[in-house]
Amino acid sequence: MKRILGAPRVGVGPVVLILALCVLAAAVSNKAFNASSFLPEALLARWTGPEHEGREVYDRRVQIVDAVGLAPGMTVADIGTGTGLFARLFARRVGPTGRVYATDISRWAVFKTAVLARAEHLGNVVGVVGDEDDAGLAAGSLDVAFVCDAYHHFDRPRPMLQSIYRALKPGGRVVLVDYDRVPGESEQWILDHVPARFDRPSVLKDFEEAGFRLVDEETFLDENYLLVFQRQ
Ligand SMILES: C[S@@+](CC[C@H](N)C(=O)[O-])C[C@H]1O[C@@H](n2cnc3c(N)ncnc32)[C@H](O)[C@@H]1O
């Protein structure tokens, strides 16, 4: 498991890098600090770019988190965490005895999530930098794996699913939220954005072949589906 420990190895400008290091230094100290007063508004807005009204999964985030069915003490992974929108919400649900692995192939995404989580005093979020074909999580460690708006970005979905399967405890669940791509019904931008290979029937087949069983489905989303799978 590659946990994020320091500054990102990415090509950011020196000013942003220095700011980020300052924030990290404050974040790793035990002093409480408020990210919104510490960070310039413009930088914070850039960091939390996908967290905006009008994005369905943001507008319905509380219902989505309810549907994940977390309880205090659980271990959950937010795979393809982005800015950690859901990882940070999960952290509050599982509480101090639980753990949230915020994983992404982007070191920068994991770094931002770790800093934002620390700024919100969430000590139970662990950032993990994964690979294209492996979420980087220990075998049998998870009660729940959550994948939102990320599956259709996976370059190697089948090995990723196998790695998620291995990371789950027996009977563990995967909650998958993604755009429902239906030619003739979906908006054009969804048809353009989501490759045909990631339409819902193909995704269901991937999960079935990886050893998962569809056990539940929520219907409160319009543009997205929310499916719950169980590891057999
Ligand atoms: C559109 S963002 C979604 C972020 C977050 N889940 C949300 O809903 O706000 C997709 C994320 O998936 C990540 N990603 C793409 N391929 C991945 C892979 N194989 N493993 C983990 N993360 C991946 C990207 O780096 C990106 O941060």
The ligand as an SDF file (V2000), in Angstrom:
LIG
                    3D

 27 29  0  0  0  0  0  0  0  0999 V2000
  -14.2360   12.4300  -11.9810 C   0  0  0  0  0  0  0  0  0  0  0  0
  -13.1350   12.0550  -10.6780 S   0  0  0  0  0  0  0  0  0  0  0  0
  -14.2690   11.5420   -9.4050 C   0  0  0  0  0  0  0  0  0  0  0  0
  -13.7850   11.9180   -8.0380 C   0  0  0  0  0  0  0  0  0  0  0  0
  -14.7250   11.5630   -6.8780 C   0  0  0  0  0  0  0  0  0  0  0  0
  -15.0000   10.1330   -6.8110 N   0  0  0  0  0  0  0  0  0  0  0  0
  -16.0040   12.3350   -6.9690 C   0  0  0  0  0  0  0  0  0  0  0  0
  -17.0340   11.7470   -7.3250 O   0  0  0  0  0  0  0  0  0  0  0  0
  -15.9780   13.5610   -6.7020 O   0  0  0  0  0  0  0  0  0  0  0  0
  -12.3870   10.5100  -11.1940 C   0  0  0  0  0  0  0  0  0  0  0  0
  -11.1510   10.1320  -10.3580 C   0  0  0  0  0  0  0  0  0  0  0  0
  -10.7950    8.7770  -10.6530 O   0  0  0  0  0  0  0  0  0  0  0  0
   -9.3810    8.7030  -10.6200 C   0  0  0  0  0  0  0  0  0  0  0  0
   -8.9450    7.4710  -11.2940 N   0  0  0  0  0  0  0  0  0  0  0  0
   -8.8890    7.1810  -12.6230 C   0  0  0  0  0  0  0  0  0  0  0  0
   -8.4390    5.9220  -12.8200 N   0  0  0  0  0  0  0  0  0  0  0  0
   -8.2080    5.3910  -11.5980 C   0  0  0  0  0  0  0  0  0  0  0  0
   -7.7440    4.1250  -11.1290 C   0  0  0  0  0  0  0  0  0  0  0  0
   -7.4140    3.1220  -11.9530 N   0  0  0  0  0  0  0  0  0  0  0  0
   -7.6320    3.9420   -9.7940 N   0  0  0  0  0  0  0  0  0  0  0  0
   -7.9720    4.9260   -8.9390 C   0  0  0  0  0  0  0  0  0  0  0  0
   -8.4160    6.1440   -9.3110 N   0  0  0  0  0  0  0  0  0  0  0  0
   -8.5280    6.3730  -10.6300 C   0  0  0  0  0  0  0  0  0  0  0  0
   -8.9340    9.9910  -11.2770 C   0  0  0  0  0  0  0  0  0  0  0  0
   -7.5780   10.3060  -10.9750 O   0  0  0  0  0  0  0  0  0  0  0  0
   -9.9390   10.9880  -10.6600 C   0  0  0  0  0  0  0  0  0  0  0  0
   -9.4520   11.5640   -9.4720 O   0  0  0  0  0  0  0  0  0  0  0  0
  1  2  1  0
  2  3  1  0
  2 10  1  0
  3  4  1  0
  4  5  1  0
  5  6  1  0
  5  7  1  0
  7  8  2  0
  7  9  1  0
 10 11  1  0
 11 12  1  0
 11 26  1  0
 12 13  1  0
 13 14  1  0
 13 24  1  0
 14 15  1  0
 14 23  1  0
 15 16  2  0
 16 17  1  0
 17 18  1  0
 17 23  2  0
 18 19  1  0
 18 20  2  0
 20 21  1  0
 21 22  2  0
 22 23  1  0
 24 25  1  0
 24 26  1  0
 26 27  1  0
M  CHG  2   2   1   9  -1
M  END
$$$$
